[in-house]
Amino acid sequence: MTHDLADDRAAVRAFFGERAARWDTRFPDDGPAFAAAVEETALRPGDTVLDAGCGTGRALPELRAAVGPDGTVLGADLTPAMLDEAVRAGRHRTAALLLADVSRLPLRDRCLDAVFGAGLISHLPGPDSGLRELARVVRPKGRLALFHPVGRAALAARQGRQITPDDIRAEPRLRTLLAATGWRLLSYVDRDDRYLALAEREAE
């Protein structure tokens, strides 16, 4: 099992590494969708928030604006080239960047108020372990936002495939997976122009 997860992580790093330099130019119109999703996450001034799988850091300025100068914004990604692009774009000025596996975060228990994950869930090696790790670092009643700038059907069409019932982002499967890893699904939107699942960390 460990070998398989290592292979998964290497595959994710390779996939995003070769696409990092042109990532932002591929979907230049996604900015408003990111901003709307951050707003719905309901962050407060002074909060500590993690952008899990932050990529080139497109959400980081919006997260910084939401938590204000007294808040803390962290961006973690597995792919060095993605973090290099975040620095090139100047987004490191709004957040502390971590080269880290979201399934093994170098953070203490319950240190976060919220996690924002854009395009994260389908790339987690072992999604249950990844969500359980995010639950570990979020305080009870803290928030998790799983976001994508387009919905499941639009994304499947873009990738030339069909939606399947076992899609991890489908509401029934996601709700069950979240419940098994310490989360409670609060709301779920899956439209062509956006995907946003908001969850709350269960009290222990």
C-alpha positions as CSV (number, residue, x, y, z in Angstrom):
1,M,0.0,0.0,0.0
2,T,2.8,2.4,0.9
3,H,4.4,1.7,-2.5
4,D,1.2,2.5,-4.3
5,L,0.7,5.8,-2.5
6,A,4.3,6.7,-3.3
7,D,3.6,6.0,-7.0
8,D,0.5,8.1,-6.8
9,R,2.3,11.0,-5.3
10,A,5.0,10.7,-8.0
11,A,2.4,10.7,-10.7
12,V,0.7,13.8,-9.3
13,R,4.0,15.6,-9.1
14,A,4.9,14.6,-12.7
15,F,1.4,15.6,-14.0
16,F,1.4,19.1,-12.5
17,G,5.1,19.6,-12.8
18,E,5.1,19.5,-16.6
19,R,2.0,21.8,-16.7
20,A,3.0,24.4,-14.1
21,A,4.5,27.0,-16.4
22,R,1.3,27.4,-18.4
23,W,-1.2,26.5,-15.8
24,D,-2.5,30.1,-15.2
25,T,-2.8,30.8,-18.9
26,R,-4.9,27.7,-19.6
27,F,-7.9,29.0,-17.6
28,P,-7.5,32.8,-17.3
29,D,-11.1,33.5,-16.6
30,D,-11.4,31.5,-13.4
31,G,-10.6,34.4,-11.0
32,P,-14.2,35.4,-10.2
33,A,-15.1,31.8,-9.4
34,F,-12.2,31.5,-7.0
35,A,-13.3,34.8,-5.3
36,A,-16.9,33.7,-4.9
37,A,-15.9,30.4,-3.4
38,V,-13.5,32.0,-0.9
39,E,-16.3,34.4,0.1
40,E,-18.7,31.5,0.7
41,T,-16.2,29.8,2.9
42,A,-17.1,32.5,5.4
43,L,-13.6,33.2,6.7
44,R,-13.2,35.9,9.4
45,P,-10.5,38.5,10.0
46,G,-7.7,36.9,12.0
47,D,-8.5,33.3,10.9
48,T,-5.7,30.8,9.9
49,V,-6.5,29.1,6.6
50,L,-4.7,26.6,4.5
51,D,-4.9,26.4,0.7
52,A,-4.4,22.6,0.3
53,G,-2.9,21.7,-3.0
54,C,-2.5,25.4,-3.7
55,G,-0.8,25.0,-7.1
56,T,0.2,28.3,-8.5
57,G,-1.6,30.1,-5.6
58,R,-4.5,31.5,-7.4
59,A,-6.7,31.5,-4.3
60,L,-4.0,33.0,-2.0
61,P,-4.7,36.7,-2.6
62,E,-8.4,36.1,-2.0
63,L,-7.8,34.2,1.1
64,R,-5.5,36.9,2.4
65,A,-8.1,39.5,1.7
66,A,-10.7,37.4,3.7
67,V,-8.6,36.9,6.8
68,G,-6.9,40.4,6.8
69,P,-3.5,41.4,8.0
70,D,-3.9,39.7,11.3
71,G,-4.8,36.4,9.8
72,T,-2.5,33.6,8.6
73,V,-2.6,32.1,5.1
74,L,-0.6,28.9,4.2
75,G,-0.3,27.4,0.8
76,A,0.8,23.7,0.6
77,D,1.6,21.8,-2.6
78,L,3.4,18.6,-3.5
79,T,4.9,20.0,-6.7
80,P,7.9,22.2,-6.5
81,A,7.3,23.7,-10.0
82,M,3.8,24.8,-9.0
83,L,5.2,26.7,-6.0
84,D,7.9,28.2,-8.2
85,E,5.1,29.6,-10.4
86,A,3.3,31.0,-7.3
87,V,6.5,32.9,-6.3
88,R,6.9,34.1,-9.9
89,A,3.4,35.5,-9.8
90,G,4.2,37.3,-6.5
91,R,1.6,35.3,-4.5
92,H,4.2,34.3,-1.9
93,R,3.8,37.8,-0.6
94,T,0.3,37.0,0.6
95,A,1.0,33.5,2.2
96,A,3.6,31.2,3.6
97,L,4.3,28.4,1.0
98,L,5.0,24.9,2.1
99,L,6.3,22.0,-0.1
100,A,4.2,19.4,1.6
101,D,2.0,16.4,1.0
102,V,-1.6,17.3,2.1
103,S,-1.9,13.7,3.5
104,R,1.1,14.4,5.8
105,L,1.1,18.0,6.8
106,P,3.9,19.5,9.0
107,L,1.2,21.2,11.2
108,R,0.0,20.7,14.7
109,D,-3.4,19.4,15.6
110,R,-6.3,21.9,15.4
111,C,-4.2,24.8,14.3
112,L,-6.4,25.9,11.4
113,D,-9.8,27.6,11.2
114,A,-10.4,26.5,7.6
115,V,-9.0,24.6,4.6
116,F,-9.6,25.6,1.0
117,G,-9.0,23.0,-1.7
118,A,-9.3,23.8,-5.4
119,G,-9.4,20.7,-7.5
120,L,-8.0,18.8,-4.6
121,I,-10.2,15.9,-3.9
122,S,-9.7,14.0,-7.1
123,H,-5.9,14.2,-6.7
124,L,-5.5,13.1,-3.1
125,P,-3.5,9.8,-3.0
126,G,-5.9,7.9,-0.8
127,P,-8.7,10.5,-0.4
128,D,-9.8,9.1,3.0
129,S,-6.3,9.5,4.5
130,G,-6.1,13.0,3.0
131,L,-9.4,14.2,4.4
132,R,-8.6,12.6,7.8
133,E,-5.3,14.5,7.9
134,L,-7.1,17.8,7.1
135,A,-9.6,17.0,9.9
136,R,-6.6,16.6,12.2
137,V,-5.3,20.1,11.6
138,V,-8.7,21.9,11.7
139,R,-10.4,22.9,14.9
140,P,-13.8,21.6,15.7
141,K,-16.5,23.5,13.7
142,G,-13.8,24.7,11.3
143,R,-14.5,24.7,7.6
144,L,-13.5,22.8,4.6
145,A,-14.2,24.1,1.1
146,L,-13.8,21.7,-1.9
147,F,-13.9,23.8,-5.0
148,H,-13.6,23.6,-8.7
149,P,-14.3,26.4,-11.2
150,V,-16.5,24.2,-13.3
151,G,-18.9,21.4,-12.3
152,R,-18.6,17.7,-12.8
153,A,-20.4,17.5,-16.1
154,A,-18.4,20.4,-17.6
155,L,-15.1,19.0,-16.4
156,A,-15.9,15.5,-17.8
157,A,-16.8,17.0,-21.2
158,R,-13.6,19.0,-21.2
159,Q,-11.6,15.8,-20.5
160,G,-13.6,13.8,-23.0
161,R,-15.1,11.3,-20.5
162,Q,-18.5,10.5,-19.0
163,I,-19.5,11.0,-15.4
164,T,-19.6,7.8,-13.5
165,P,-21.6,6.9,-10.3
166,D,-18.4,6.2,-8.4
167,D,-17.1,9.8,-9.1
168,I,-15.5,10.9,-5.8
169,R,-17.0,14.4,-6.2
170,A,-20.6,13.1,-6.5
171,E,-22.7,14.2,-3.6
172,P,-23.7,10.8,-2.1
173,R,-20.1,9.4,-2.3
174,L,-18.5,12.7,-1.0
175,R,-21.0,13.0,1.9
176,T,-20.2,9.4,3.0
177,L,-16.4,9.9,2.6
178,L,-16.5,13.2,4.6
179,A,-18.6,11.6,7.4
180,A,-16.1,8.8,7.7
181,T,-13.1,11.2,8.0
182,G,-14.4,13.7,10.6
183,W,-16.5,16.1,8.5
184,R,-20.1,17.0,8.0
185,L,-21.3,18.2,4.6
186,L,-23.1,21.5,5.0
187,S,-23.8,22.5,1.4
188,Y,-23.2,21.1,-2.1
189,V,-23.4,22.9,-5.5
190,D,-22.6,21.2,-8.8
191,R,-23.4,23.4,-11.8
192,D,-21.6,23.9,-15.1
193,D,-20.0,27.1,-13.9
194,R,-18.9,26.0,-10.4
195,Y,-18.5,23.1,-8.0
196,L,-18.4,23.9,-4.2
197,A,-18.8,21.5,-1.3
198,L,-18.7,23.1,2.1
199,A,-18.1,20.9,5.2
200,E,-17.7,21.5,8.9
201,R,-15.2,19.7,11.2
202,E,-17.1,17.5,13.6
203,A,-16.7,18.1,17.3
204,E,-15.0,15.2,19.0
